[in-house]
Amino acid sequence: MSRTSIAGVFAGLGLGALTSLAAVGCAPTLAQPSAVAVVEPAPIIAPEPAPIVQANSLPQLRARLEVLAAQGQFNGAVLVAQGDHLLLRQAYGVADVETGQRLDPNARFRLASVSKQFTAAAILRLQDEGRLSIDDPVCRWISPCPDGWQGLRLTHLLSHTSGLPDLMERPGWGDRRVTPATLAELTRDTEQFRPRFEPGTRADYNNAGYNLLAAIVERASGLAYEDYLQTTFFTPLGMANTGSDADAGGHGIVRGHNSGGAGQVPGPIANVSIIAGAGALYSTLDDMLTWQRAPRGAQFLPPESSAKMIAAHAPADQGLPEGARPRGWGFGLFTSDLGSGAVPAFHAPQIYHTGSWAGFRNLISYLPDGDVTVVVLTNNYHQRDTVFLIVQQAMAEATGQTFPTGLQQ
C-alpha cells in the first residue's frame, strides 16, 4: 500500500528535493469574485483499517516514555508509524489533573498551529478548483483595500512573508487574547495595520495571515471556513474526531495544563476563536495519521499543489533568532534537518509543524527517508523540549540511528 497524503505525497518528490528544501476604520467587506465553475464535492473515502501495533517495536522509546511519565515529565499521547506499520500508539498521564482522569490514546487535543496546514490545503484546493489563485492580490478578496496592502498576495499570507504584525505584537493583545471574535472582526482588526516590510522580502511567523486566509476560504467557497474543511477533508476521510473549537463548544477536548511548582495546573481559557484560521482545530492521534495517509486517488491535492506546501517560499532572512536552525518556510508546513538538533545528531530532513496554545504543546513530523510519521500531542504547554526530543528519538530508533539522549544547546 502506497503512502500518500499531504505529507505522504511529499515522499514521491524524492529525498534529494526535500534535502534541498530543508537547506534553505470601517469594516472591510469581502470583494465579489468573478464567477467560478461548480465543483463536485470530494468523494467519501472508506477509512482504511487501522494498522496493528507491533508490540515489540521501539523498545528504547517505550522505556523512555514510561520513565518520563512516572517522573511527571511527560503528559500526552504518542503515535509512531513506518509506512503502514504502526510502531507505537500510547497515551501517558492525565486528561484532567483535577479529576485524575487518565489520558486515552483516543483523546482529542487542541492542534494549535498544526491547524495551519489545513488552512493552506484549503486554499490550494480552491486553486485547484479554479476558484482563486495563490497569486491573487489579497485585495481581490478583501475590500476596500486597506492602506499599504496593494502589494500583498495570498502567497505572502501562506508563507509568513506578508509583513503584517502578528496578533501578539499589537497593542491591546491582553484583552484581545481573552475576547471571543469572529473572522470578520479579526479581519477588521488586521485591516488597521500596514506591512512592516515589503511583502516577500523576509519571513516573520504570522497567525493573523492565516486568519485572513480562513476569511478568504469562506468567500471563495461560499461556505463557513469550518464547513469547508469538514465537507472537503474531514468527512470524506472519515476524520470523525477532527474539527474546530472556534465556537468554544468544548467538543470533548481534554483539558490543557501548565507546569507549576507542585506539578501540573489547569491551563488558561483557550478562546481559539481569535486564531480561527491559524490554530482552532482539534484532533486525535488516529485522525492525524489518517490525514498523513490520505489517498492520492481522492485528489484532495494533486502532486503539484502538495509540492507547493513544502517548497521554500521565504527569502534568506527568515526572522529567526541567532543560532536557530534554518528551515524551509512552506505553506502551513516547514522543512528542516531536525535530527541535527539531537545528541547525538543524525541526518533527518523532516516535514513538520509545531503547535502551542493554552495548555497544549504538539509536534507532528514526517521523515520521507524512512517513511516515518511521528505524532506527539500533549496537554501540557511547558513540554517543548521534551516533545522535540521524543520526536527525534522516535525518528532515530525507527530508522536504526543511535538513540538520542538530549538536545543541542
C-alpha positions in Angstrom: 0.0 0.0 0.0 1.5 3.3 -1.0 1.9 6.2 1.4 0.0 9.2 0.1 -1.2 12.4 1.7 -0.4 16.0 2.2 2.8 14.8 3.6 2.8 11.3 2.1 2.8 12.7 -1.4 6.0 14.5 -0.5 7.8 11.2 -0.3 7.3 10.9 -4.0 9.2 14.1 -4.6 12.4 12.3 -3.7 14.8 12.8 -0.8 17.1 15.0 -2.9 14.3 17.5 -3.4 13.5 17.5 0.3 17.1 17.9 1.3 17.4 21.0 -1.0 14.3 22.5 0.5 15.5 21.9 4.1 18.6 23.9 3.4 17.0 26.7 2.8 -11.6 52.4 10.3 -14.6 50.9 8.6 -15.1 47.2 8.4 -13.7 45.7 5.2 -16.0 43.7 3.2 -15.2 40.6 1.1 -14.9 41.5 -2.6 -17.1 39.9 -5.2 -15.0 37.4 -7.2 -15.7 36.5 -10.7 -18.0 33.6 -11.5 -16.5 30.2 -10.9 -17.3 26.7 -12.1 -19.4 24.4 -10.0 -17.1 21.8 -8.5 -18.3 18.4 -7.4 -17.8 17.6 -3.7 -15.0 15.4 -2.6 -15.8 11.7 -2.7 -16.4 9.8 0.5 -13.4 7.6 1.1 -13.9 4.4 3.1 -11.4 4.6 6.0 -8.5 2.2 5.8 -8.3 -0.5 8.5 -6.3 0.8 11.5 -2.8 -0.5 11.4 -1.9 -3.1 14.1 0.6 -2.0 16.7 3.8 -4.0 16.6 4.1 -4.7 20.3 7.9 -5.2 20.4 8.8 -2.2 18.4 10.7 0.9 19.6 11.8 -0.6 23.0 14.1 2.3 23.8 11.4 4.9 23.2 8.8 2.9 25.1 11.1 2.6 28.1 12.0 6.3 28.0 8.3 7.4 27.8 7.4 5.2 30.8 10.2 6.8 32.8 9.2 10.3 31.8 5.5 9.6 32.7 6.4 8.1 36.0 8.5 11.2 36.8 5.7 13.6 35.8 7.8 15.0 32.9 5.5 13.9 30.1 1.7 14.2 29.8 0.4 13.4 26.3 -0.1 10.8 23.5 2.4 9.5 21.0 2.0 7.7 17.7 4.8 6.4 15.5 4.2 4.7 12.1 6.6 3.5 9.5 4.9 3.0 6.2 1.7 1.2 7.0 3.1 -0.3 10.2 2.1 1.3 13.5 5.1 1.0 15.8 3.7 2.9 18.9 0.3 4.3 19.9 0.1 5.1 23.6 -1.1 7.8 26.0 0.6 8.9 29.2 -0.6 10.9 32.2 -3.9 12.6 32.9 -6.6 14.2 30.8 -7.6 16.5 33.7 -5.3 16.9 36.8 -8.3 18.0 38.9 -10.3 14.8 38.3 -7.4 12.4 37.8 -8.9 11.0 34.7 -6.3 9.2 32.7 -5.4 10.1 29.2 -6.6 7.7 26.5 -5.0 7.2 23.0 -8.3 8.3 21.5 -8.2 11.6 23.3 -8.9 14.9 21.4 -6.2 17.5 21.7 -6.1 21.1 20.5 -3.8 21.2 17.5 -2.9 24.9 17.9 -0.7 25.9 14.9 -0.6 22.4 13.5 -4.0 23.6 12.2 -2.3 25.9 9.6 -1.6 23.1 7.2 -5.4 22.5 6.8 -6.0 26.2 6.0 -3.1 26.1 3.5 -4.6 22.9 2.0 -8.0 24.6 1.7 -6.5 27.5 -0.2 -4.6 25.2 -2.6 -7.7 23.0 -3.1 -9.7 26.1 -4.0 -7.0 27.0 -6.5 -7.2 23.5 -8.0 -11.0 24.1 -8.3 -10.4 27.3 -10.2 -12.0 29.5 -7.5 -8.8 31.5 -6.7 -5.1 31.7 -7.3 -2.4 31.9 -4.7 -1.0 34.8 -6.7 -4.2 36.8 -6.2 -3.8 40.2 -4.6 -5.3 39.9 -1.1 -7.4 43.0 -2.1 -9.2 40.9 -4.7 -10.9 39.3 -1.8 -11.0 42.0 0.9 -12.2 45.5 0.1 -11.9 48.3 0.4 -8.2 47.7 0.1 -6.5 48.7 3.4 -3.8 51.2 3.2 -0.5 49.7 2.2 -1.9 46.3 1.2 -1.6 46.8 -2.6 1.4 44.5 -2.9 0.0 41.7 -0.6 -0.7 38.4 -2.3 -2.2 35.2 -0.9 1.2 33.5 -1.3 2.6 36.0 1.2 0.0 35.1 3.8 0.7 31.4 3.2 4.4 31.7 3.6 4.5 34.1 6.6 6.1 36.8 4.4 3.3 39.4 4.5 5.0 41.8 6.9 1.7 42.3 8.8 2.2 42.5 12.5 1.1 39.3 14.3 -1.7 39.2 16.9 0.7 39.1 19.8 2.6 42.1 18.6 -0.3 44.5 18.6 -1.5 47.0 21.3 -4.2 45.5 23.5 -3.2 41.9 22.9 -4.0 41.1 26.6 -7.7 42.0 26.1 -8.0 40.5 22.6 -6.5 37.2 23.9 -9.5 36.6 26.1 -12.2 38.2 24.0 -14.2 36.0 21.6 -14.1 37.2 18.0 -15.5 36.4 14.6 -13.4 36.1 11.4 -15.0 39.4 10.3 -13.9 41.1 13.5 -10.4 39.7 13.2 -10.2 41.0 9.6 -11.2 44.5 10.8 -8.5 44.4 13.4 -5.8 43.4 10.9 -7.0 46.0 8.4 -5.7 48.7 10.7 -2.1 47.7 10.1 0.3 48.2 7.2 3.0 45.7 6.4 6.2 46.5 8.4 8.4 45.4 5.5 7.9 44.9 1.8 5.9 41.7 1.4 8.1 38.7 0.3 11.4 40.2 1.4 11.6 38.3 4.8 9.8 35.8 6.9 8.1 36.6 10.2 5.7 34.0 11.7 2.2 35.2 11.5 -1.1 34.0 12.8 -3.0 37.0 11.5 -2.3 36.0 8.0 -3.9 32.6 8.4 -7.0 34.2 9.9 -7.2 36.3 6.7 -6.8 33.1 4.6 -9.7 31.5 6.5 -11.9 34.5 5.7 -10.8 34.1 2.0 -11.7 30.4 2.1 -15.2 31.5 3.1 -15.7 34.0 0.3 -14.2 31.8 -2.4 -16.1 28.7 -1.4 -19.4 30.2 -0.2 -19.2 28.1 3.0 -18.1 28.8 6.5 -14.5 28.0 6.9 -15.2 25.2 9.3 -17.8 23.8 7.0 -15.4 23.8 4.0 -12.8 21.9 5.9 -15.5 19.4 7.1 -17.0 18.7 3.7 -13.8 18.8 1.7 -11.4 16.9 4.0 -12.7 15.6 7.3 -16.0 13.9 6.2 -14.5 12.3 3.1 -11.6 11.0 5.0 -13.6 9.7 7.9 -11.8 12.1 10.4 -14.7 12.0 12.8 -12.7 13.3 15.7 -11.3 16.4 14.0 -13.0 19.8 13.9 -12.9 23.4 15.1 -13.5 24.7 18.6 -13.8 28.4 17.5 -17.3 28.1 18.7 -16.0 27.3 22.3 -18.2 24.2 22.2 -15.7 22.1 24.1 -16.1 19.1 21.7 -14.7 16.6 24.2 -11.2 18.1 24.1 -9.0 17.2 27.0 -8.0 19.9 29.5 -4.9 21.8 28.9 -2.3 22.3 31.6 0.8 24.2 32.6 3.7 23.0 34.8 3.5 24.6 38.2 5.7 24.4 41.3 3.7 21.5 42.7 3.2 19.7 39.3 0.6 20.4 36.7 -2.0 23.1 37.0 -5.0 23.8 34.7 -4.1 26.0 31.7 -5.8 29.3 30.8 -9.0 29.6 28.9 -8.3 28.7 25.3 -10.5 31.2 23.3 -9.3 29.8 20.0 -11.9 32.0 18.2 -9.1 34.6 17.8 -6.9 32.1 15.9 -9.8 30.6 13.9 -7.7 30.0 10.8 -4.4 29.7 12.5 -4.9 27.3 15.4 -8.5 26.5 16.3 -8.7 22.8 15.3 -8.6 19.7 17.4 -7.8 16.2 16.5 -6.5 12.8 17.7 -3.6 10.6 17.1 -5.5 8.4 14.7 -7.1 11.2 12.7 -3.7 12.8 12.2 -2.3 9.6 10.8 -5.4 9.3 8.6 -4.6 12.8 7.3 -1.0 11.7 6.7 -2.2 8.6 4.8 -4.9 10.3 2.8 -5.2 8.5 -0.6 -3.9 10.4 -3.6 -6.7 8.9 -5.7 -9.2 11.0 -3.9 -7.5 14.0 -5.4 -7.6 16.1 -2.3 -4.5 17.8 -3.5 -2.7 16.8 -6.7 1.1 16.4 -6.5 1.7 19.9 -7.9 -0.2 21.5 -5.0 1.3 19.2 -2.5 4.8 20.2 -3.7 3.9 23.9 -3.1 3.2 23.2 0.5 6.8 22.2 1.2 8.6 24.4 -1.3 10.8 27.0 0.4 8.9 30.3 -0.2 10.8 32.6 2.1 14.0 34.5 1.4 17.2 34.1 3.3 16.1 36.5 6.0 13.9 34.1 8.0 13.4 36.2 11.1 14.9 33.5 13.3 16.9 34.2 16.4 20.7 34.0 16.1 21.9 30.4 16.1 18.5 29.0 15.3 18.3 26.0 12.9 17.4 27.2 9.3 14.2 25.9 7.8 12.2 26.0 4.6 9.0 28.1 5.0 6.3 26.2 3.2 2.6 26.7 3.2 1.4 25.6 6.6 4.4 23.3 6.9 8.2 23.6 7.5 11.1 21.6 6.3 14.4 21.2 8.3 17.0 18.7 9.3 15.6 18.3 12.7 17.8 15.3 13.5 20.8 17.7 13.6 19.3 19.1 16.8 19.6 15.9 18.7 22.5 14.5 20.8 24.0 12.5 19.1 23.0 14.3 15.9 21.7 12.4 12.9 20.7 13.4 9.4 16.9 13.6 9.2 15.3 16.2 6.9 11.7 16.3 8.1 8.4 17.9 7.1 6.8 19.2 10.2 4.8 21.8 12.2 4.6 22.6 15.9 1.6 23.8 17.9 1.4 25.5 21.2 -1.6 27.3 22.9 -3.4 27.5 26.2 -2.0 24.3 27.9 -1.1 22.3 24.8 2.2 21.6 23.0 2.4 19.4 19.9 4.8 18.4 17.1 3.9 16.3 14.0 6.7 15.3 11.7 7.3 13.2 8.7 10.6 11.7 7.5 10.5 10.8 3.8 13.8 8.9 4.1 12.4 6.0 6.0 8.7 6.8 5.6 8.3 7.6 9.3 5.4 9.6 10.8 5.6 10.8 14.4 2.6 12.5 16.1 3.1 13.9 19.6 0.1 15.6 21.1 0.3 16.9 24.7 -1.9 18.7 27.1 0.9 20.5 28.9 2.2 23.7 27.4 5.6 23.5 29.2 6.9 20.4 27.4 8.6 22.0 24.4 12.0 20.4 24.7 10.6 17.1 25.8 8.3 16.9 22.8 11.1 17.7 20.4 13.3 15.1 21.9 10.6 12.4 21.8 10.1 13.0 18.1 13.8 12.8 17.3 14.1 9.7 19.5 11.3 8.1 17.6 12.8 9.0 14.2 16.2 7.7 15.2 15.1 4.4 16.6 12.7 3.7 13.7 15.5 4.2 11.2 18.3 2.5 13.0 20.1 5.5 14.2 21.8 5.9 17.6 19.1 6.7 20.2 19.4 10.4 21.2 19.7 11.3 24.9 19.5 15.1 24.7 19.3 18.2 22.5 21.9 20.5 21.1 22.2 23.7 23.2 
